[in-house]
């Protein structure tokens, strides 16, 4: 862990740019983009974070909502010429909950209330070459009285799990049942995870590998214990690894406030959790670990504690903007990224709604932690940002988008900085933690009561090629689909 003085210097470099930076991108192509906000989406917890999927450096597909009940998947080339458009059938009370790429097809998953007491998950498989719908079928059906059914998929789309929770009268999870599919939506098996041997499970996460292994991560024992179980497609013996991440420390009782997980292609699973004091809810620490089921072992990073000095260093940055916090709060783990040289980057973000029916939403600082391949902390830092959006838009335009380009972490945000309302890029070395000053892309996002930018459509086709949807100052009357080339 780096020393406090070095940490302060590193923190300050994120806030005080050495010199003004010039525009970093050029608009290579643009076309009007009609878009309708989806009233069924949770504007606080966005379920579909990627509505643009890169196919290669020259082609991409988007999930497009154009009316109250009209969804399409559209394929574009980098000159923004549309190759095809495929309608997604929507019936009754139905919403899209996932948009994935599975080899040679795009997959859209919808959640439907059938009006007869059942919830259903439907899958629609669309050929990426032709736009033809190859298959549409119901993946799962469960009572509406159950928690909302969900899906998880392997990173390459080779395996998909549709699942439902079963809970007791206190809403504690007792069982998870599902159906496992391949990339063609052919069912491979029924799954059943009996969790009755654990107590007070309120939170569960499921990661799935391309070979069909299922990793079920559970926070139990009154939010104190993290347990991960591996179930295989072949039905081999279930393996379980567990650690007490909360519990008593120094006379205080700690609980797990939040957690995030990342499964690697080799079957290694990373997990990271935030802990807090049970009585005061004061943030206590970040704990990061790696699960190795082949060795039946866990690798632990040193616990990172949120000391008063950490808060003071953060406030030293915020004072220049008049932002001073009495305590850490509203911070949640947002992303785990793995670099090509096996460094793990953990990003936690402060975001919240101000309270009240029409209160604005805020996205503030990002807390970054980078670990090497044996989970020693290489560096940590804080990125200060100040973002606000109306209640109707939530976090759809604020927060951030992240991309790894070799050993550089790129963070893209919509902000007002140095008199510019624009998309800004921050570039951070994952080796040293050193950062470049935030640079405006130069597209001049329009200031408007209408939607200025929808971050879920932002995608990197290559390290210097980005597509995005925004309302520019030159064309403020409508959203534009933009192809941007970084300089």
N, C-alpha and C positions, 0 to 999 in steps of 0.2 A: 504494500500500500504506500503510495507516495506521501511524502511529508506535507504537513499543513501549508507551509509557506510555498512549496512548489505547486501544491494544489491551487492556492489562491492565484498565483501567476497564470496557471493554465486556465482557470475559470475566467480571469479578466480578459484573456485574449479572445474569448468568444463574444465579449460585449463591446470592446473598444476596438474598432477597425483601425488598422495602421494608416490607411489612406482611402479616399473615395475610390470606388471600383466602377468600371465602365460596364455597359450592357453586355450580358454574357451569351445571349442567344439571338438567333435570327428566325423570323417566321418564314419558313420555306413554302408553306401552303396553308390555306384556310378555307372553310366552307361553313355556311350557316348550319346550326345544330338545334333543331326543335326539341324541347325537353319539358316534361311535366313532372313536378315533384310527386313522389309516391306517398300518399297519405298513410299507407300501412307501415312505412319504414319507421324504425325507432331512431329519432334524430340524435339520441344520446349514444346508444350503442349500435353503430352501423353494422349490420350483418354482412352485407356485400361490400367489401372494401375495395375490390378490383372489378370495375365494370368495363375495363379495356384489357384484353389479353393479347400480348404480343405473340405472333406465330413465328416470326423471324424478323430480320432487320428491315424487311420491306412490306410486311403485311401484318394486319391485326384485326381483331373482331371486337365489337362493342355490344353491350346489352343496353338497349335503348327503350325507354318508356316515352311514348308519344301521345298518349291519351289516358283517360281515366282507367280503362281496362285493356290497353293495347301495349304489348311488349314485342320487340323484334330483336333478333340478333343480326348484326350487319357486318359484312367483311369489307375492309378498305385496303388499298395500297398506300404507300407513303406519299403519293401525290393527291391523296384523299379522294380518289375515284372509287365509287362503291361497286364492288364486284357482285354482291347479291344481298338480299334482305329476306330473312325467314321469320314468319310470325310465330309467336309462342302462344298456344291456346290457353286462355284464362277463363275460368267458370266460377260464377258465384263469388263468395268471399275468399279470395285467393291472392297470395303475394309470392313474389320471387324471393327465395332465401339463399340461393347459391348460383354461381356462374363459374364454370370450370372448363379446362381444356383436357381432353382425354385422348391423347394420341392424335387421331385424324378426325376428331369430332369436338364440337362444343357441347357442353351439357348444362342445361338450365333446370334447376330444381325449384318446384313451387310447393307452398303449403296451402292446403284448401280446407275450409270448413264446409262439409257437405250438407249442412243444414239439418242433419238427422242425428246429431250427437256424436259424430266422428270427425276426427282430423285425418287428413291424408297427405302424404308426400308423393308428388308426381315428378317423373324425370322425362326430359325431352332431349333427345340426342340429335344433333344437327351436323351433317357432313360439312367439314371445313372447305372442301374443294368445290362443292356444288351448291351448298345451302339447303339441300333437301333434308327433310326430317326423316331420320332413319328409324326412330322408335320413340313412342310415347307410352308410358305405362305408369301405373300406381306402384310405388316402391314400398309403402308402409301405410298401415291404417291403425289408429289407436283412438280410444275415447277422448272426447274434447275435455273431459274432466282431468285428464293427465296433464302434466307439464307439456309445453310445446315440443313436438317431435323435431328432430334435427338430423343433419348429415355431417359426416366427415369424410375426407378423401385423402389418398396419398398424394404427395407432391406432383407426381407424374400422371395422376389420374387413372392409374392402372386398377386401383381398388377403391370402392365406395361403400360406406356403411351408413344405412338409414336406421335410426334408433329412437327409442322412446324410454322415458323414465317411469318407474313405478315408485310411489312414495307412501309413507304412512300418514296418519291424520295430522302430524306435525310438519308435513312437507319435507321430511327427511328421506333421502333416496335409499331405497332398499334393494332395488333390482333395475338392471338396464337390459332391455331386449332389443334386438335388431335383426336386420337382414343384410348380408354382405354380397356385393355385386362386383363384377369385373367391369372393364371399360366399355363393354357393349351392353351393359345393363342386364347381363345374364346372372341370375342369382346363384351364388356359390354355396351358401349355407345360412341357416338361422343361427343367431348368437344369443347367448343368455348369460349375463354376468350377475351371479347371486352375491349380494353384498351384505347379507344378514349378519355376518360375523363381525362387521364393523359398526361403530355407533355414531350417531349424529352426523351423517353425511349430508351436507347441504350443497356441495360443489363437486362437479365431476368434469373431467376433460378427456376426450378420446382422440388419440392420434393413431393413424394406420399407415403401415408401410406398403411398398409396392408388391411385396410377396404375400400380403394379407395378414401379417401380424398386427394385433390390436393392443394398444397400450392405454390402459384406463388409469388415469391419475385422479386420486380422491383426496379431498381434505376432510378429515374426520376428527373424532374425539374432541368435539366442541371447538373446531377450527384450530387444532393444535398439531395434528399429525398429517403428514403427507405420505400416501401409499400409492405405489404404481404397480399394477398387475399386467402381465403380458399373456395374452391369449393368442394361439396360433391358428392358422387356417386348417392345419392338419389335425387339430384337436389334441396336441401334446399337453403334458402336464402344465398347469398354470403356475407361473413363477411370480413371486411377489417380493418387492423391496420397499422398505418403509423407514421413515425417520421422524423423530419428534422435532418439529421446527418451532413449535411454541413452547408452552409450559412455564415453569417458574424460573426466574432469574433475578438474583439480588433482591428477593422479597417481592418482586412484581410478577404478575402473571401475564404472559404474552400469548397472542393469538395470531393466526395467519390472516392477514388483511386481503391479500391478492396473490394470484399466481399465474404463471405463463409457462408454456412448454414448447419444445422444438425437437422434432424427430429427424435424425440424420439418415441418409441412405444406408449406412452400415448398421443401422439398428440401435445406435446409441441415442439415448433420450436426455436432453437437457431440461432442467426445471429450475425456475427461480421464483422466490416468494418474498413478499414484503411482510414483516411482522410489526405489530403495534402493541402498546400496553393496553390491557383489558379495561382498566379503570379510566384512564385518561384519553385513550385513542391516540396517544403520541407515537409517531413513527419510531420504531426501535432499530430495525436493521433490514438489510437485503441479504438473503441467503441463496446461493447458487450451487447446483450440484449436477452431476452426470450419472445416469443409471446405465450399468453394463450388465445386461441379463445373461450374457454368455458366461461371464466370470462371476455372476451373482454378487456383484459388488457395486458400491457407490463411491464416487470421487467428490469430495467436498471442497468448495472454495472457502477461504477464510471469511468469516462473517463480517460484512461491512456495516458498521454501526453509524447511525445518523446522530452524531454528537452535536452539542451546542456550537462547536467550532464550524461544523459543516453548514449549519443554518446561518451563522454569522458571515461566512464566506459568500454564501448565496445572496444574502442581503446587501453585502458590499457592492455586488453587481447591480442589484435592483434599485439602490438609492438614487442613482443618476436619473432614473425614470420615476422616482417617487413611489417605488414598489418595495415595501418592506413587510415581511411576514413575521408574525409572532411565533409561528410553529409551522412545520411541514404538514400539509393537508391536501386532500383531493388529488393525490398523486397515485397513478396506477400504472402497472407494467403494460406497455403497449406493443412491444416488439422484441423478438430475439432474432439476431442475424448472425450467420456464420460465414467468415471470410474464407478465401481459398487456402490460406495458411492456418486454418482451424482456430482462428480467434473468435471468441463469442462476444458479440456486442449486445448488451441489454439496454433497452431504452424505456424509461418511465416518463410519463407526461402528467403535468398538472392540468386538469380540465374539469370544468364544472358549469352547471347552470346557476345563475345568480339567485334563483328562488322566485316563486310567483308564477302565475299562469303564462304571462307573456314576457318573462325575464330573458335577457340576452344570455348567450353561451360564451364561455371564455376558454381559450387555449393558451396556457402560459408556458413556464419553463419546461425544458426537456432535461432529464437526468440520465447521463450516459455512463456505462461501466463496461470496460473491455477486459476480457480474460484471455490468457494464452491457452495453449492446447492442454496444459495440466491444471488449468483453473487457478493460476496465480493472477491476481489483479495487475494488469499492465498499467492502466490509467483510468481515471474517472473525471468527469467534468459536467458542467451545466451550461446549456444553451438557453439564453434569455430571449423570449419572444413575447409579444403582446398582441393577441388576436381576439376579436369579438365578432359575434354574428347574432342576428335576430333569432328569436325562439323558433320561428317557422323553418329556419335552415339548419339549426343545431350545428353539428360538426361537419356538415357536408362540404363546406368550403374552407374551414379553418383546420387546425391541427397540422399535420405534416405528411409528406410522402418521403420514403427512404429508398436509397439504391446503393448497392455496393459496386464500385468500379475498381477492380483490383484491390489495393490496400487503401482506397479512399471511400469514406462514407459520405454520400451526398444527401442532404436534407433540403427538401423543397417546401416553402411555406408561402402563403399569401399574407403580406404584411404592409403596413405603412411605415417606411423607414427613409430617413433622409429626404423627406418631402416627396417620396415616390410611393404610389400604391401599385404594387407589382408582385409578381412571383419572384421570390428570392432564393438563391442557392447558397448553402453553406457546405464547404468541403472540409472534411476532418480526416486526418491520417489515423487509420486503425492501429498503426504500429506505435506512434508516439503520442497521439491525442492532440497534436497541434492542429490549429484551425485557421482557415482563411476567412477574411472578412466576408459577411453576407453580400452577395452580388445580385443586383436586379437583372432579371432575364431581359428586360427591355420591351415587354409586350404591352405595358401600361394598362393594367386591369382597370376597367371603368368603375367609378364610384356610383353605385346605383342601388335603389331599393329593391330592384330585381336581383336574381341570383348572379353574382359576379364570377364565380368559379366553382366547379364541382370536382373535388380532388380525387374521387373514386375513378374518374376517367383518365387520370394521369398515369402514363406508363412509359417506361424506357424500352424502346425497340433495340437500342444499342447504347453504349456508354455515352455517346454524344447526340443521340437522336431520341426525342421525347414527343409523345402526343398528349394533348391536354384539351380540356373544354373550358373556355373562359369567355367573358364579355370584355372586349378590348375598348380602349378609349376611341380608337378609330372607327369601330363598328359597335357602338353601345346599345343599339336597339335589339340585338339578338345575340345569343350565345354562339360561339364559333368553335368548330372542331379545328384544332391547330396542330400543325407539325412543326416542331421547333428543333433547330440545329444548334447545339452548343459550340461556342467558339473555343 
